[in-house]
Amino acid sequence: MPKEPVAVVGIGQTKHVAARHDVSIAGLVREAAVRALEDAGLTWSDIDAVVIGKAPDFFEGVMMPELYLADALGAVGKPMLRVHTAGSVGGSTALVAAGLVAARVHRTVLTLAFEKQSESNAMWGLSLPVPFQQPLLAGAGGFFAPHVRAYMRRTGAPDTVGSLVAYKDRRNALKNPYAHIHDADITLEKVQASPMLWDPIRYSETCPSSDGACAMILTDREGASRAPHPPAWVHGGAMRSEPTLFAGKDFVSPQAGKDCAADVYRQARITDPRREIDAVEMYVPFSWYEPMWLENLGFAGEGEGWKLTEAGVTELDGDLPVNPSGGVLSTNPIGASGMIRFAEAALQVRGRAGEHQIDGATRAVGHAYGGGAQFFAMWLVGSQPPPG
Amino acid sequence: MTDVLSAPLVVEFPFTRSLGPVQSAFLTGLRERTVLGVRADDGTVLVPPVEYDPVTANELRELVEVATTGTVTTWAWNPFPRRDQPLGTPFAWVLVRLDGAATALLHALDAPGPDAVHTGMRVRIRWAATRTGAITDIACFEPYEGEAGPDEPTHHDGEFTDPVTGIVAPARLDYVHTAGRAQSAYLKALAGHRTVGERCPACRKVYVPPRGACPTCGIATAEQVEVGPRGTVTTFCIVNIKAKNLDIEVPYVYAHIALDGADLALHGRIAGIPYDQVRMGLRVEPVWAEGAAHPDHYRPTGEPDADYDTYKELV
């Protein structure tokens, strides 16, 4: 029996900000979930199961928050499960939810991811003072900055490319009412004048710390036929993992990321991603990851990713717009960041992305990665149901 | 396994919590010796109050005040109180259904012993002398033989002056961390300023530090291989902001270093050279500080830089 086609019929997110002191974690997730239900024209009783994701419990220090959130998400009496794959978790969570619909385990699933970074301590959560281990001497950006330098060395990319990405994403964010950073006075000069925190990564080329939640309603063909707005259809989805460190690991272009993308393209019958895909939301927490992932995900050949960025191909009006929402660089509630990418891809093919809509987008990719570049999740959504 | 090292690992952090409207009213109420519940869609009163109906999932905002007396619905004796628990002497954990409420609240009951506690016993709140808007504003419950409070709770608008909107919730976890055989052997060698990794019998890669198994092949490693002491900087960044808990003057260079003979890089700080002259391919050696478990930093050896092709697979 073929898989059930999966449709995204509802999307909701909070206005992402530095701190939501006015709501509890329950109030935060509720806001996104209610907006997704409204978008789908559904009520709590229409939901068969809830699949939730967030970063490690240590971030906010609430152990197994999904248990406490059952009331807020209408999950009492229904299956509720938690997905956990570090920074990629928002993407993985959506894929687990999609799998439940595709396998006809459930017909309509609410999937949601969140982070309340203002009440969290990510560094404490990630860098426990484990005895006998040499402490990381650098902080979060310091973990990734050497890999950026390795990319620059490998490809000969000029050192301005990172600032072009940040300038683009922050301008795109101005068109997205939900984005955290709205810097109306942004200029390329300002981005380039920003201090180097972990040279070669500038402050202006790093993601913020946000409070926010994102929710989606996934359903089957019958559910999609009743949806008040056009659905996005899942044409392919995959996850891949690899160890944090191993001999031969390519941090610049991890094998697991390549394999994940290849699997998605195979499912979606994509042979030339650069030509066949209209919009990409990829997980770019530091600006240089745009050219790196352009290569890793097959949009550019090895060593060629930065040329697309430099030529303006990834701009909102370029022929392969990347992160029209403003991306992780403009909004980063860690656990939700992957799902926001997946949701933005769906918004694009539903034609509901508002001011950052790519005209005529019919196929879009959402992508997330996490941990020490070891977990990858990606989906491809289309405006039409998958063939067959 | 006598050579395996272990040590305590304590993780402790004060988390902040935004309360939202319902918990804010509840905790501010406790500060004012007022216990608030919330009326659910089916009319029952939930104490402590919740923001969303557990049955209908609707938002709940109708607050009511319940009594400070109630009935124990179940209990467990705690003979050995631990740090930060409500009472320093043995006590009972109790679920108390306050008069007027349909659900029970978890707290401590001050009682001389387990024989003095039973399901169905009547209790009342003992308020803390200093109250801040926290569940600990209820110091504990105590046995109470007086009159019951009203069955019917009274409406409350949940408004207080100077409401509490957030709390601090300290978290502390005590672990014993065991390093394992491979890491213990590695540390023992490091104490003698030797770096000893382990070679995978299948892929022949040398892991430094060793983990006792090859993450690619999934099989145990045992063959010890001494590597270094010299190595090559494969890549690096210049750290310009002080990280918390790190007493290193910025700027400094944080680098990945492939020790000669190792098949993956480890990380360390580069010194003994101006930070802006560090480069990929720089040849370095460890500098040890008295009594430290790991090299303090690495410094240039003065050798010519390694050719990119010799280490590019390790970047």
Interface residues (C-beta under 8 A of the other chain):
Chain A: R20 H21 D22 V23 S24 A26 G27 R30 W44 F58 E60 G61 V62 A70 D71 A72 L73 G74 V76 K116 S118 E119 S120 N121 M123 W124 L128 P129 V130 P131 F132 Q134 P135 L136 L137 A138 G139 G141 G142 A145 P146 H147 V148 R149 A150 R153 R154 P195 M196 L197 W198 D199 P200 I201 P243 L245 F246 A247 G248 K249 F251 V252
Chain B: L5 S6 A7 P8 L9 V11 F13 F15 T16 R17 S18 L19 G20 P21 Q23 V50 E51 Y52 D53 P54 V55 T56 A57 E59 T165 G166 A169 A171 H177 A179 Q183 L187 C203 K205 V206 Y207 C214 P215 T216 T234 T235 F236 C237 I238 V239 N240 I241 A243 K244 N245 L246 I248 P251 Y252 Y254 A255 H256 D263 L264 L266 H267 G268 R269 M280 A293 H294 Y308 K312 E313 V315
